[in-house]
Amino acid sequence: MTAIFDEGAPPSCIAPFNLAAYVLGRAEELGDKIALAVIRPGGAERWSYARLEAAVRGTATGLLAAGLEPGDRVLLRLGNTVDFPVAYLGAITAGLIPVPTSAQLTVPEVTKIVEMISPRLVIAGDGIALPQGDVPVLTQQALEKMRDLPPAPYAMGDPDRPAYMLFTSGTSGIPRAVVHAHRAIWARRMMWDDWYGLTDTDRVLHAGAFNWSYTLGTGLMDPWTVGATALIPEARVTPDQLPLLLKRYDATIFAAAPGVYRQMLRTQVPPLPKLRHGLSAGEKLPETTRAAWHEATGTPVYEAYGMTECSTFVSGAPTREPPEGASGFPQRGRRVAILTEDDVAGFGEPGILGVSRRDPGLMLGYFGAEAETEAKFRGEWFLTGDMFLMAEDGALSYLGRADDMMNAGGFRVSPIEVEGALNTHPEIIEAAAVEIAVKSDASVIAAFYVAERDLDEAELAQFAADLLARYKCPRLFRRVEALPKGANGKILRRALRERYEETHGQA
């Protein structure tokens, strides 16, 4: 039997279609219900569905009046304020293509993005770095004045046409502009039951930045589509303040990256009687973190796997909990496979996870890079670059990035497994496992860890040996102040490897 999951195709996206019209489709019906609260310990900025839709459609009117035309790209340089979703949905309403970016990007980084995508306009918040050059800039103050303009009609059309773009670093570290169609929001319907358990009575608190696809979808668009309330901490909120916000604002679902859960657990988490469960994505959730969260709150965490190119398509859920150690199941309506170098793998055989070209959530492609886009496909399958095992019941177990996989004496070793063991050490805050070259023809597994003090290497080696097969055990240990991570919280193992090899060289 081959490792392919296919329980039938999802319903086809309706046409004509507009992503923003779909997300705000219940706004008139819900009226004064709170759609968004940007929260902080001292209060919240609340927006009703009626007010939100009026601001979105007024902004669309303002952008068109400024001379923009359907298909033009608009670079968003905004923080975690309501201006972000209003500008994002306002642009899509008008048929423009918004391009969210992290507020933390520097001038050179933003300038490089502008050179890649040639936006017609930059919408910028106060104090956020702007690109060099002569691209017109719309200030946050000018954006806010557009909210009261008459509503623009939704630009309806083919659901396969471009709707928005997101940047991903990819495995090479070179930013890529991922182009998504309007239908991408329709594909997220498969997550409602097979990840979130989402209903219109939920209050979803997401701890991520608005520009991240995880936050945009899970934290904002999906709750609004079903008529729920989105709770987003303002930018100044720290992880140790999140437990209080979960309690104070009666959150029923909490979403964050694994690192945020770990940081929150360093503080006393109060009783959270309204919380039903947590959601985790962005990187592998350590079992120790999952167990500690359950012990502290009495609630489970449902993990999901996805990527910028296809959002989230593998997950656990309240109605479909995966077996211990597995990341989840492909959501019903998806078609996925485990691929070896030249064929489809068998059940229980490691390989690269592939998702079918037919998936409505799959990107249209990388902007201006047709050859690079096609290189990511093998026939029907889009290659994620991540290693998995598939069980006969469809459960998927994540093994790590294909380029993060380590080789020890001919055995392929997942860094996730090694890190999971090391993270159980009482003094290790966080660990990363990396294969590094120590000679021109030899490499070893190295463990980099964050702790309050240097730990005895012999003691660490014995600790690892008690939990892992010998060939999986690190041969050297190094304490670091912090592990390098990308904007979405993923550990940059390649950066650790390169940093070590540059510093120590090869014998």
C-alpha positions in Angstrom: 0.0 0.0 0.0 1.2 3.5 -0.9 1.2 6.4 1.5 -1.5 8.6 -0.1 -4.3 10.2 1.8 -7.5 11.0 -0.3 -11.0 11.0 1.2 -12.5 13.0 -1.6 -12.1 16.5 -3.1 -13.4 19.6 -1.2 -16.5 21.5 -2.6 -15.6 23.8 -5.4 -15.2 27.5 -4.6 -18.2 29.6 -5.6 -17.9 32.1 -8.4 -17.8 35.0 -8.9 -15.8 35.4 -5.7 -14.0 38.0 -3.6 -12.0 37.1 -0.6 -13.0 40.2 1.5 -16.7 39.8 0.6 -16.5 36.2 1.8 -14.7 37.0 5.1 -17.2 39.8 5.9 -20.2 38.0 4.5 -22.0 38.0 7.9 -21.2 41.6 8.8 -24.6 43.0 8.0 -26.4 40.2 9.9 -24.1 40.5 13.0 -24.1 44.3 13.1 -23.0 45.4 16.6 -21.3 42.1 17.6 -17.6 42.6 18.3 -15.5 41.3 15.4 -12.1 42.5 16.7 -10.7 43.5 20.0 -7.0 44.7 20.1 -6.3 43.9 23.7 -3.8 44.9 26.4 -3.8 44.6 30.2 -5.3 48.0 30.6 -8.2 47.8 28.1 -9.1 47.1 24.5 -10.0 48.7 21.2 -13.2 47.1 20.0 -14.6 47.0 16.5 -18.1 45.7 15.6 -18.8 43.8 12.4 -20.7 46.8 11.0 -17.9 49.2 11.8 -15.3 46.9 10.5 -17.0 46.4 7.1 -17.7 50.1 6.7 -14.0 50.9 7.4 -12.9 48.2 4.9 -15.2 49.3 2.1 -14.5 53.0 2.7 -10.8 52.3 2.5 -11.3 50.5 -0.8 -13.0 53.7 -2.1 -10.1 55.8 -0.9 -7.5 53.6 -2.5 -9.3 53.6 -5.9 -9.7 57.4 -5.6 -5.9 57.7 -5.1 -5.5 56.3 -8.7 -4.8 52.6 -7.9 -6.2 50.1 -10.4 -7.2 46.4 -9.9 -4.1 44.2 -10.0 -1.8 46.8 -8.5 0.3 45.7 -5.6 0.2 47.5 -2.3 3.0 47.0 0.3 1.7 47.0 3.9 4.1 48.3 6.5 1.8 48.3 9.5 2.0 46.9 13.1 -0.6 45.0 15.2 -3.3 47.7 15.0 -6.7 47.6 13.4 -5.2 49.5 10.4 -3.6 46.3 9.2 -6.7 44.2 8.6 -8.6 47.2 7.4 -6.0 48.0 4.8 -5.5 44.4 3.8 -9.2 43.7 3.3 -9.8 47.1 1.8 -7.2 46.5 -0.9 -8.7 43.1 -1.7 -12.2 44.6 -1.8 -11.0 47.0 -4.5 -9.3 44.2 -6.5 -5.8 45.3 -5.4 -3.1 42.9 -4.2 -1.9 43.6 -0.7 1.5 42.4 0.4 1.8 42.2 4.2 5.3 42.5 5.6 6.8 42.3 9.1 7.1 45.6 10.9 10.5 44.5 12.1 12.1 44.5 8.6 14.9 47.0 8.1 15.3 49.6 5.4 17.6 47.4 3.2 15.2 44.4 3.6 12.2 46.4 2.6 14.0 48.1 -0.2 14.9 44.6 -1.6 11.2 43.6 -1.4 10.2 46.7 -3.3 12.7 46.0 -6.0 11.2 42.5 -6.3 7.5 43.3 -6.5 7.3 46.9 -7.7 4.4 48.1 -5.6 2.3 51.1 -6.7 1.9 52.2 -3.1 3.3 51.7 0.4 0.9 52.0 3.4 3.1 52.8 6.4 2.5 53.0 10.2 4.3 55.5 12.3 8.0 54.6 13.1 8.1 51.6 10.8 11.0 51.4 8.3 10.3 52.5 4.7 12.1 51.5 1.5 14.5 53.7 -0.2 13.4 55.1 -3.6 10.4 57.0 -4.8 7.4 54.7 -4.2 4.4 56.7 -3.0 3.7 56.3 0.7 0.3 56.5 2.3 0.6 57.4 6.0 -1.4 55.8 8.8 -3.2 59.1 9.4 -4.3 59.3 5.7 -5.4 55.7 5.8 -7.6 56.3 8.8 -9.4 59.2 7.0 -10.5 56.8 4.3 -12.6 54.7 6.7 -15.5 57.2 6.6 -15.8 57.3 2.8 -18.8 55.8 1.0 -18.5 52.0 0.6 -16.9 50.6 -2.5 -18.5 47.6 -4.1 -16.7 44.3 -3.8 -14.7 43.5 -6.9 -16.0 40.1 -7.8 -14.3 37.8 -10.3 -12.6 34.5 -10.9 -11.6 32.8 -7.6 -8.3 31.7 -9.3 -7.1 35.3 -9.8 -4.4 36.7 -7.5 -5.7 38.1 -4.2 -2.6 38.8 -2.0 1.1 38.0 -1.6 3.1 36.8 1.4 6.9 36.5 1.8 8.6 33.4 2.9 12.3 32.9 3.4 12.2 29.3 2.1 15.0 26.8 2.8 17.6 29.0 1.1 16.9 32.1 3.2 16.2 34.1 0.1 12.9 35.9 0.4 10.2 34.7 -2.0 6.9 36.4 -2.8 4.2 33.8 -2.6 1.1 34.7 -4.7 -2.3 33.4 -3.4 -5.6 33.3 -5.2 -8.9 34.5 -3.7 -9.9 30.9 -3.4 -7.3 30.4 -0.7 -9.8 31.6 1.9 -12.3 29.1 0.7 -9.8 26.2 1.3 -9.6 27.2 4.9 -13.1 25.8 5.5 -11.4 22.4 5.8 -9.7 23.7 9.0 -12.9 24.6 10.8 -13.7 21.1 11.9 -10.4 19.3 11.3 -8.3 21.7 13.4 -10.1 24.5 15.2 -13.6 23.1 16.2 -14.5 26.7 15.4 -18.0 28.2 15.9 -19.6 31.6 15.9 -19.6 31.7 19.7 -15.8 31.4 20.0 -13.5 34.2 21.1 -10.1 33.4 19.5 -6.9 34.9 20.9 -3.9 34.7 18.6 -0.5 35.8 19.9 1.2 36.3 16.5 1.9 39.4 14.3 -0.7 40.3 11.7 1.7 39.9 8.8 2.2 36.1 9.5 -0.1 33.9 7.5 -0.9 31.9 10.7 -2.2 35.0 12.3 -4.0 36.4 9.3 -5.9 33.2 8.7 -6.4 31.6 12.2 -6.5 34.8 14.2 -8.6 37.1 11.9 -10.1 35.8 8.7 -11.4 32.5 9.8 -13.1 33.8 13.0 -14.8 36.6 11.0 -15.9 34.2 8.3 -17.9 32.1 10.8 -19.0 35.2 12.9 -16.7 34.7 15.9 -14.7 37.3 17.8 -11.0 37.8 17.2 -8.8 38.9 20.1 -5.3 40.2 19.2 -2.8 41.5 21.7 -1.3 44.8 20.8 2.4 44.8 19.9 3.7 45.8 23.4 2.1 42.8 25.1 4.7 40.3 26.3 4.2 36.5 26.7 4.0 36.7 30.5 1.0 39.0 30.1 -0.9 36.6 27.9 -2.3 34.3 30.6 -4.0 37.3 32.2 -5.5 38.4 28.8 -6.8 34.9 28.1 -8.7 35.0 31.4 -9.8 38.7 31.3 -11.2 38.5 27.8 -12.8 35.1 28.1 -10.8 33.5 25.3 -12.2 30.1 24.3 -9.5 29.2 21.8 -5.8 30.3 22.1 -3.4 30.1 19.1 0.4 30.6 19.2 3.7 29.2 18.1 5.3 26.6 20.4 7.9 29.1 21.7 5.1 31.4 23.1 3.6 28.5 25.0 7.0 27.7 26.5 7.5 31.4 27.6 4.0 31.6 29.1 4.6 28.4 31.1 7.5 30.1 32.9 4.9 32.2 34.8 1.9 31.2 36.9 -1.0 30.5 34.5 -4.3 31.3 36.3 -7.4 29.1 35.9 -8.9 29.6 32.5 -12.5 28.3 32.8 -13.6 29.6 29.4 -10.7 28.2 27.4 -11.6 25.0 25.4 -8.2 24.3 23.8 -5.1 25.7 22.3 -3.7 25.7 18.7 -0.1 25.4 17.8 1.7 25.9 14.4 4.9 27.3 13.0 7.2 24.5 14.2 7.0 21.1 15.9 5.3 21.3 19.3 7.5 19.5 21.8 5.5 16.8 23.8 6.9 18.3 27.0 5.4 21.6 26.2 2.0 20.0 25.3 2.0 18.1 28.6 3.0 21.1 30.7 0.3 23.2 29.1 -2.3 20.5 29.8 -1.1 20.2 33.4 -1.3 24.0 33.9 -4.6 24.6 32.2 -6.4 21.3 31.9 -6.8 22.0 28.1 -5.3 20.2 25.1 -3.2 21.8 22.4 -4.0 20.7 18.8 -0.9 21.0 16.6 -1.0 21.8 12.9 1.5 21.7 10.0 1.4 24.1 7.1 3.5 26.5 5.2 3.2 29.9 3.5 2.7 28.2 0.1 -0.3 26.1 1.3 -1.2 27.4 4.7 -2.3 24.6 7.1 -3.4 21.3 5.8 -2.4 18.7 8.4 -3.7 18.9 12.0 -5.1 17.4 15.1 -8.6 18.4 16.2 -11.1 18.0 19.1 -13.0 15.5 17.0 -9.9 13.8 15.5 -7.0 13.5 17.9 -3.9 11.9 16.4 -2.0 9.1 18.2 0.8 10.1 20.5 3.8 11.4 18.6 1.9 12.2 15.4 1.4 15.7 14.2 -2.1 15.1 12.9 -4.2 13.9 10.0 -4.5 15.5 6.6 -7.7 17.5 6.7 -10.6 16.0 4.9 -10.7 17.3 1.3 -6.9 17.3 1.0 -4.9 14.9 -1.1 -1.3 14.3 0.2 1.4 11.7 -0.2 4.8 10.7 1.2 7.3 10.7 -1.6 10.7 9.0 -1.9 13.3 10.1 -4.5 11.5 8.4 -7.4 8.1 7.1 -6.1 5.4 7.2 -3.5 6.6 5.8 -0.2 4.9 3.0 1.7 3.2 3.3 5.0 5.7 3.8 7.8 8.5 4.7 5.3 10.0 8.2 5.6 9.8 10.6 2.7 9.0 14.2 1.7 5.4 15.3 2.2 3.7 16.3 -1.0 0.4 18.1 -1.5 -1.7 17.8 -4.7 -1.8 20.5 -7.3 -5.5 20.4 -7.0 -5.5 21.8 -3.4 -7.5 25.1 -3.5 -5.2 26.4 -0.8 -2.0 26.0 -2.8 -0.3 29.1 -4.0 -0.5 30.3 -7.6 3.3 30.5 -7.6 6.3 32.5 -6.6 6.1 36.0 -8.1 8.3 36.5 -11.1 9.9 33.0 -10.7 8.1 30.5 -12.9 11.1 28.2 -13.1 11.5 28.2 -9.3 7.8 27.5 -8.9 7.9 24.5 -11.2 11.0 23.2 -9.5 8.9 22.7 -6.4 6.6 20.2 -8.2 7.1 16.6 -9.1 4.2 15.7 -11.4 1.0 16.1 -9.4 2.8 16.9 -6.1 4.0 20.1 -4.6 7.1 19.2 -2.5 7.0 20.7 0.9 10.6 19.9 1.8 9.6 18.4 5.1 10.1 14.7 6.1 7.2 12.7 7.4 5.9 9.2 8.0 2.3 8.2 7.2 0.6 5.5 9.2 -2.1 3.3 7.6 -4.8 5.3 9.3 -3.4 8.5 7.6 -1.7 9.9 10.8 1.4 11.9 9.9 4.5 12.1 12.0 6.9 15.0 11.4 10.6 14.2 11.2 12.0 17.6 10.3 13.1 19.6 7.3 14.7 17.6 4.5 17.7 19.8 4.7 17.7 19.7 8.6 17.8 15.9 8.7 21.0 14.6 10.2 23.1 11.7 9.1 24.8 9.6 11.9 26.7 6.6 10.7 24.4 6.1 7.8 21.2 6.6 9.8 19.0 9.5 9.2 18.2 11.3 12.4 15.5 13.9 12.9 16.5 16.9 14.9 13.0 17.0 16.4 13.6 13.8 18.2 16.9 14.8 19.6 15.6 18.2 20.7 12.5 16.6 22.3 14.8 14.6 24.5 17.1 17.4 25.5 14.2 19.7 26.2 13.2 17.4 29.1 16.4 18.3 31.0 15.4 20.4 34.0 17.9 23.2 33.3 17.6 23.4 29.5 15.2 26.1 28.4 15.4 25.3 24.7 17.6 23.2 22.5 18.5 22.7 18.8 20.2 19.7 17.2 22.3 20.3 14.1 24.7 18.2 12.0 28.0 20.0 11.7 31.2 19.3 9.9 34.2 18.7 12.1 36.5 17.5 9.3 36.4 17.7 5.6 35.0 14.2 5.5 33.3 13.9 8.9 30.4 15.4 10.7 28.7 14.9 14.1 25.5 15.8 15.8 25.8 18.9 17.9 23.4 20.2 20.5 23.0 24.0 21.1 21.1 24.9 24.2 19.8 27.8 26.2 20.3 27.6 30.0 21.2 29.8 32.9 24.7 28.3 33.1 27.1 26.1 31.3 26.1 22.5 31.9 28.6 19.7 32.3 29.1 18.0 28.9 29.6 14.5 30.4 26.4 14.8 32.4 24.5 16.0 29.2 25.9 13.2 27.2 24.7 10.7 29.8 21.3 12.4 30.0 21.0 12.0 26.2 22.2 8.4 26.2 19.5 7.5 28.7 16.8 8.7 26.3 18.2 8.2 22.8 19.9 5.4 20.8 23.6 5.9 20.7 23.7 7.0 17.0 21.2 9.7 17.8 23.2 11.2 20.7 25.0 14.6 20.2 28.8 14.4 20.3 29.3 18.0 21.4 27.2 20.5 23.4 27.4 24.3 23.3 25.5 26.8 25.4 24.2 29.9 23.5 22.4 33.0 24.7 19.5 32.4 22.3 18.7 30.2 19.3 18.4 32.0 16.0 14.8 32.1 14.7 12.9 33.4 11.8 10.1 36.0 12.0 7.6 33.2 12.6 9.5 31.6 15.5 11.1 28.7 13.6 14.6 27.7 14.7 17.1 28.5 12.0 19.3 25.4 12.3 21.2 26.2 9.2 22.3 29.5 10.8 23.6 27.6 13.9 25.6 25.2 11.7 27.1 28.0 9.5 27.9 30.1 12.6 29.7 27.2 14.3 31.6 26.1 11.2 32.8 29.6 10.4 34.0 30.1 14.0 35.7 26.7 14.4 36.6 25.8 10.8 37.2 22.2 9.8 40.1 20.0 10.9 
